[in-house]
Amino acid sequence: MKTVFCNFGRKMLEAGLQGLILGLILSIPVSPIFFLLVSTSIEKGFHNALVFKAGIITSDVMCIVLIYFGLADYLSEPGFQIPVYMIGGIFLFFFGLITLFRKKKEVQIQSSFVPAEVTTNFFKGFFLNISNPAVPIFWLGAVSIALVQFKSVEYAVGLYFVILIATVLFFDIIKAWLSDYIRKWLTAEKISLISKFSAVAMSVFGICLTVKGVMLYKA
């Protein structure tokens, strides 16, 4: 009994540490979604950025659940990956273009939460994240690793993902808060420039994903 308990504790600790490490790694890259999070925080305030992030986290959790319950078999097939990369890349490309060339009035920096924009910000974060083919592919690897290492121990897989998601969420909240804090020093022109940079980054990222889909098709 003592041996079983020690093994359980060791596996739970290992799962927690690996989830924390992977969460820290995921918090480092500066992706197009990161720039959109920062832009949302600067233009619309910290609370609206949290809603945007909630949409992103929800799509991540959905990916984890779907992969865990059988989507892994399809994601590993090149025939499934090709349309995912191409459709997702085209979507992100055009979203960036629309954001870049959309006519905007003078930027108004909001200092408070805007309830009317809750749904918009949430689904914006959700669909932009889920349309990135790298997201389900990444979670496929993360879920596979977790199942191989921890499925034999009850609750270890759950702990792994809870700590991973919590770590990413914590550092993204810090990023959004810092962006909200520095906006007092930003002019409308600088905020507009940040928004345009985010849009360009999103479009370039979409092109890269589409090209990858084409290369997979020709391979």
C-alpha positions as CSV (number, residue, x, y, z in Angstrom):
1,M,0.0,0.0,0.0
2,K,2.8,2.4,0.9
3,T,4.5,1.7,-2.4
4,V,1.3,2.3,-4.4
5,F,0.8,5.6,-2.5
6,C,4.3,6.8,-3.1
7,N,4.0,5.9,-6.8
8,F,0.7,7.8,-7.0
9,G,2.3,10.9,-5.3
10,R,5.4,10.8,-7.5
11,K,3.3,10.6,-10.7
12,M,1.0,13.4,-9.6
13,L,4.1,15.6,-8.8
14,E,5.7,14.7,-12.1
15,A,2.4,15.6,-13.9
16,G,2.1,18.9,-12.2
17,L,5.8,19.9,-12.9
18,Q,5.5,18.9,-16.5
19,G,2.3,20.9,-16.9
20,L,3.9,23.9,-15.3
21,I,7.0,23.7,-17.5
22,L,5.0,23.3,-20.7
23,G,2.8,26.2,-19.6
24,L,5.9,28.4,-19.1
25,I,7.2,27.5,-22.5
26,L,3.8,28.3,-24.1
27,S,3.9,31.7,-22.4
28,I,7.1,32.8,-24.0
29,P,6.4,32.8,-27.8
30,V,5.2,36.2,-29.2
31,S,2.4,35.0,-31.6
32,P,-0.1,37.0,-33.6
33,I,-2.7,36.1,-31.0
34,F,-0.5,37.6,-28.3
35,F,-0.4,40.9,-30.3
36,L,-4.2,40.9,-30.6
37,L,-4.5,40.3,-26.8
38,V,-2.2,43.3,-26.2
39,S,-4.0,45.4,-28.7
40,T,-7.4,44.5,-27.1
41,S,-6.1,45.4,-23.7
42,I,-4.7,48.8,-24.9
43,E,-7.8,49.8,-26.9
44,K,-10.6,48.3,-24.9
45,G,-9.2,47.8,-21.4
46,F,-8.0,45.0,-19.2
47,H,-11.5,43.4,-18.6
48,N,-12.3,43.1,-22.3
49,A,-8.9,41.5,-22.9
50,L,-9.8,39.0,-20.2
51,V,-13.0,38.1,-22.1
52,F,-10.9,37.8,-25.3
53,K,-8.5,35.4,-23.5
54,A,-11.5,33.4,-22.1
55,G,-12.5,32.7,-25.7
56,I,-8.9,31.4,-26.4
57,I,-8.8,29.2,-23.3
58,T,-12.2,27.8,-24.1
59,S,-11.1,26.8,-27.6
60,D,-8.0,25.2,-26.1
61,V,-10.0,23.2,-23.6
62,M,-12.4,22.1,-26.4
63,C,-9.4,20.9,-28.4
64,I,-8.0,18.9,-25.4
65,V,-11.4,17.2,-24.8
66,L,-12.0,16.3,-28.4
67,I,-8.5,14.9,-28.9
68,Y,-8.7,13.0,-25.7
69,F,-12.0,11.4,-26.8
70,G,-10.8,10.3,-30.2
71,L,-10.0,13.2,-32.6
72,A,-6.3,12.2,-32.3
73,D,-6.7,9.5,-35.0
74,Y,-7.9,12.1,-37.5
75,L,-5.4,14.8,-36.7
76,S,-2.5,12.5,-37.4
77,E,-3.7,11.9,-41.0
78,P,-2.1,14.1,-43.7
79,G,-5.4,14.0,-45.6
80,F,-7.1,15.7,-42.6
81,Q,-4.3,18.2,-41.9
82,I,-4.1,19.6,-45.5
83,P,-7.6,21.2,-45.5
84,V,-7.2,22.3,-41.9
85,Y,-4.0,24.2,-42.7
86,M,-5.3,25.7,-45.9
87,I,-8.7,26.8,-44.6
88,G,-7.3,28.0,-41.3
89,G,-4.5,29.9,-43.0
90,I,-6.9,31.6,-45.5
91,F,-9.2,32.6,-42.6
92,L,-6.4,34.2,-40.6
93,F,-5.1,35.9,-43.7
94,F,-8.4,37.6,-44.6
95,F,-9.1,38.4,-41.0
96,G,-5.8,40.3,-40.9
97,L,-6.5,42.1,-44.1
98,I,-10.0,43.1,-43.0
99,T,-8.6,44.4,-39.7
100,L,-5.8,46.2,-41.5
101,F,-7.9,48.0,-44.1
102,R,-11.1,48.5,-42.1
103,K,-11.9,52.2,-41.9
104,K,-11.7,53.3,-38.3
105,K,-12.7,56.5,-36.5
106,E,-10.3,58.1,-34.2
107,V,-9.2,55.5,-31.6
108,Q,-11.0,56.0,-28.3
109,I,-9.3,54.4,-25.4
110,Q,-11.8,52.8,-23.1
111,S,-11.1,52.8,-19.4
112,S,-13.9,50.5,-18.3
113,F,-15.6,47.2,-19.1
114,V,-18.0,47.3,-22.0
115,P,-20.8,44.6,-21.5
116,A,-22.0,45.0,-25.1
117,E,-18.7,43.7,-26.4
118,V,-18.5,40.6,-24.2
119,T,-19.9,38.2,-26.8
120,T,-17.8,39.8,-29.6
121,N,-14.5,39.6,-27.8
122,F,-15.2,36.1,-26.5
123,F,-16.0,34.6,-29.9
124,K,-13.2,36.6,-31.6
125,G,-10.7,34.9,-29.3
126,F,-12.3,31.6,-29.7
127,F,-12.5,31.4,-33.5
128,L,-9.1,33.1,-34.1
129,N,-7.4,30.5,-31.8
130,I,-9.3,27.5,-33.1
131,S,-8.7,28.5,-36.8
132,N,-5.0,28.2,-36.2
133,P,-4.1,24.6,-37.3
134,A,-1.0,24.7,-35.1
135,V,-3.4,24.8,-32.0
136,P,-5.0,21.3,-32.5
137,I,-1.7,19.9,-33.8
138,F,0.1,21.1,-30.6
139,W,-2.6,19.8,-28.3
140,L,-2.4,16.4,-30.2
141,G,1.2,16.2,-29.1
142,A,0.5,17.4,-25.6
143,V,-2.4,15.0,-25.0
144,S,-0.4,12.1,-26.5
145,I,2.5,12.7,-24.1
146,A,0.2,13.0,-21.1
147,L,-1.6,9.8,-22.0
148,V,1.6,7.8,-22.4
149,Q,3.1,9.0,-19.2
150,F,0.2,9.5,-16.8
151,K,-2.9,7.6,-17.9
152,S,-2.1,4.7,-15.5
153,V,-2.5,7.1,-12.6
154,E,-6.0,8.4,-11.8
155,Y,-6.3,12.2,-11.9
156,A,-2.7,12.7,-13.1
157,V,-3.7,13.6,-16.7
158,G,-6.3,16.1,-15.4
159,L,-3.8,17.7,-13.1
160,Y,-1.3,18.0,-16.0
161,F,-3.7,20.0,-18.1
162,V,-5.2,22.0,-15.3
163,I,-1.7,23.3,-14.3
164,L,-0.7,23.8,-17.9
165,I,-3.8,25.9,-18.8
166,A,-3.6,27.8,-15.4
167,T,0.0,28.7,-16.1
168,V,-0.7,30.0,-19.6
169,L,-3.8,31.9,-18.3
170,F,-1.8,33.5,-15.5
171,F,1.0,34.9,-17.6
172,D,-1.4,36.1,-20.3
173,I,-3.4,37.9,-17.7
174,I,-0.1,39.6,-16.6
175,K,0.6,40.5,-20.2
176,A,-2.9,42.0,-20.6
177,W,-2.5,43.9,-17.3
178,L,0.9,45.4,-18.2
179,S,-0.5,46.4,-21.6
180,D,-3.5,48.1,-19.9
181,Y,-1.1,49.8,-17.5
182,I,1.2,51.3,-20.1
183,R,-1.6,52.7,-22.3
184,K,-1.6,55.9,-20.4
185,W,1.7,56.7,-22.2
186,L,0.3,55.8,-25.6
187,T,-1.1,58.2,-28.2
188,A,-3.9,57.3,-30.5
189,E,-1.4,57.1,-33.4
190,K,0.7,54.6,-31.5
191,I,-2.3,52.5,-30.6
192,S,-3.4,52.5,-34.2
193,L,0.2,51.4,-35.2
194,I,0.0,48.5,-32.8
195,S,-3.3,47.4,-34.2
196,K,-2.0,47.5,-37.7
197,F,1.1,45.5,-36.7
198,S,-1.2,42.9,-35.2
199,A,-3.2,42.7,-38.4
200,V,-0.1,42.3,-40.6
201,A,1.3,39.6,-38.3
202,M,-2.0,37.7,-38.5
203,S,-2.0,37.9,-42.3
204,V,1.6,36.8,-42.6
205,F,0.9,33.9,-40.3
206,G,-2.1,32.9,-42.4
207,I,0.0,32.9,-45.5
208,C,2.6,30.6,-43.9
209,L,0.0,28.2,-42.8
210,T,-1.6,28.1,-46.3
211,V,1.8,27.5,-47.9
212,K,2.4,24.6,-45.4
213,G,-1.0,23.1,-46.4
214,V,0.0,23.3,-50.1
215,M,3.4,21.7,-49.4
216,L,1.7,18.8,-47.6
217,Y,-0.7,18.4,-50.6
218,K,2.3,18.2,-53.0
219,A,4.3,15.9,-50.8
